[in-house]
Amino acid sequence: MQPPSQIAGINLGNWGKYPEGYDRAVHGRYNPAKYYGKPDVPFGEVKLCEIPSWIGRRNIGLTSFGQMIGRAYWRWQQAYVLPKYSGIAPFFQVAVGCMMVFYVINYPRLKVHKNYKYH
């Protein structure tokens, strides 16, 4: 029998598990939008001479980037989508976000149009 962290020989690591810093007795109900790691000084309160050490304390990698994106997604969900009377704001946010992404994707084709003369 394979360990529960492996399915079909693929190592899933921490997939489907709580984050390392989470303790139910201390934090209560799990909130996917909250960072349960050791708190650090916010970037706005860092002095210029402390910036290199502050950056050195960051956990840089694909896993931490994915966790950051997941927390941001759940913060957005809890603020705009999941409330009982959420309104139409999340639909407009997604629409505007899609417009911006597709504008950036198509910009190389759009920028040549400004050089055309139609007379």
Beta strands, then each sheet from edge to edge (+ up, - down):
strand 1: 6-7
strand 2: 10-11
sheet 1: 1+ 2-
end
